[in-house]
Amino acid sequence: MLMLLSMSVLGTVTVYYLGRKGWLMLHQAVGITLGALNYQNPNTLLSTNALLWKNLTVNKQHLLHLSDRQLRQLQAIDSKVATYRHCQQSLAQQNITAMMTEQQFVLHKLLQTRLPEMLASHYHLVSVSTSNNKRTEARQLLQTLLDNVEQRLESLVAQMENTHLQDLRVMKQYLDSHDK
C-alpha cells in the first residue's frame, strides 16, 4: 500500500513539474514573458502624459483641451509622418535626390510651424474664452485643419508609393524588352 501511495505522489509531482516546465517553455518559444503582458483597451480615453511624439513637436500643455478623437488623429498624423520620413530616407540612402515639390514644402511647413501654432491658438482660445460659441468654433476649425493636414500627408505618401511602383514597372518593362 505504501508503495502504491508513493508511486502516485511521485507520478503527480512529475506530471505537475513537466506540465509547468512545458507551459513555460511554450511561452518562452513564442516570446511571451509571463506576468508582463498588459492589455490596453483601444477605446479608453487617452492621457496627454502617456502620449509619445516621435515626429511631431507639440507642447503637451496645448493638448489638454483636445478631444479624444483629435488626440488619436494627432497620433495617426505622427505615425504617417514616420512613414513619409522613412520613404524619404530610403531615397536618400539610394543616393536619389528628389526635388522638393510645392506640396512637400507646404506639408513640411504645416508640420513644423503651423501645426504647433494651431494647437497653441486653440489652447488659448478654449482656455480663455467664456463664450461657448467661440469654443465650439475653435474645436471645429482645429478639426478641419487636422483633417486637412492628414489628407495632405496621405496624398504625399500615396504619391511616393505610386512613384516607387512606377519605377518598378519601368524596370520590368526594360528587362522584358531585353529578353526578346
N, C-alpha and C positions, 0 to 999 in steps of 0.2 A: 504494500500500500504506500509506504514511504517512497519507494522508487517511482511509482506512478505519479504521485504528487510532485516530486522533484522534477520529473520529466515534463510535466505540464507547465510548471512555473518556468523552467528553463526555456521551453518552447514559446511561451507567451512573451517572455523578455526578449528572446531572439527575434520573434516576429515584430514586436514593437520597435526594437532597435533598428532592424533592417528597413522597416517601413518608414521610420523617421529619417534615416540616412538617405533612403531613396527619394523621399519627398524633398529634402534639402538639396540633393544633387540635381533633381529636376529643375528646381527654381534657379539654381546656380547656372545650369546649362542654358536657360532661356534669358538669363540676365536680370532676374528679379531679386532684389535684396529684401529678405523678409522683414516686415515691420517698417520699411522705409517708403512704401508706396502710399501716397496721399492722393485721394480723388479730389479733384476740383470741379465743382459744378459750373459749366459754362454759362448758366443762366443767372448766377449770382451777380449782385452789383459789384462793380469794380471799385477798388480803393485807389485813390491817386497816389498813395505812398507805395503801393505794391507794383505800380507800373514802371517798366524799364523801357527807356527810349534808346534805341541803338543808332538811329539815323536822323531823328528829328531833335532839334534843340528847342525845348519848351520849358518854360518856367512852371514848376509844379503848382505854384500858388495860383496861376491863371487857369488851372484845370479844376479848381474847387467848385465852380458853379456850372460845370458842363454836365449834361445828361449822360446816362449810361450809354446810350446809343452813340453819342458824339465821342465819348472816350473810346468805345470799341472801333469807331470809324477812324479815329486818330491812330489806334494801334494797327488797323488794317493799312492805313497810309504808310506807317512806319515800315511794315513788312514789305509793302510794294516798293518802297524806296530802296530797301535792301536788294530786292530782285533787280531793280533798274541799275543800281550801282554794280551789282555782280556782272550784269551784261556788259557794262562799260569797262569794267576791269578785265574781263575776258578779252575784249577787243584790244585793250592796251597791252596785254600780255602777248598777243599775236602781232604786236607792232603795227596795228592798224589804227591810224589816227583819223577818226571820223570828224568831219566838220560839225561844229555845234550849230544846230538849226535854231530857228526862232522859237519853236515850241520847246526845245530843250532849255534854252536860255530863260524863257518865261517860267517854266517849271522850276528851274534852279532858283530863280529869284523868289518865286512863291514859297518854296520850301525853306529857304534860308532867311528871308527877310519878312515877307508879307504874312506868312502863317503865324509866327510869333507875335507880330503886330496885331493881327486879327484877334488872337486869343487874349492879348493884353487889353485891347479895346473892349472886347466882350466882357472880360472880368470887371473892368472899371465901370462899364455901363450897368451891369447887373448888380454889382455891389453898392453902387452909389445911387442909382435911380430909385425913386419912390413910386414911379408910375408903372403899373403892370403892363400897360400897352407898350411902353418902351422896352421893357424886359422881354416881352414876347417877341417883339420885332427884332431885338438883338439876337435872340435864340434862333429865330427863323433865318435871319441874314447869315449868321455863322453856319447854320446847317447848309444853306445854299452854297456858301463859299467852300465848305468842306467837301460837298458833293462835286463841285467844280474841280477842286484840286485832285480828288480821287479819279474823276473821269479823265482829266489830262494825263495823269500818271498811267492809268490803264491804257490810254491811247498810245502813249510813247512806248510802253512795254510791248504792246501788240505790234507796233511799227517795227521795233527792233527784232522781234521774233519773226516777222514776215521777211525782214531783210536777211536774216540768217537762213530762213527757209529758201529764199530766192537764190542765195549763194550756193546752197546745196543743189538746187535744181540746175543751175548753170554748170556746176562741176559735173553733175551726172550727164547732162547733155553733151558736155565736152568729151567726157570719157566714152559715151556711146557713139559719138561721131568718129572717134579714132579707132573704134573696134570694127568698123565696117570696111 
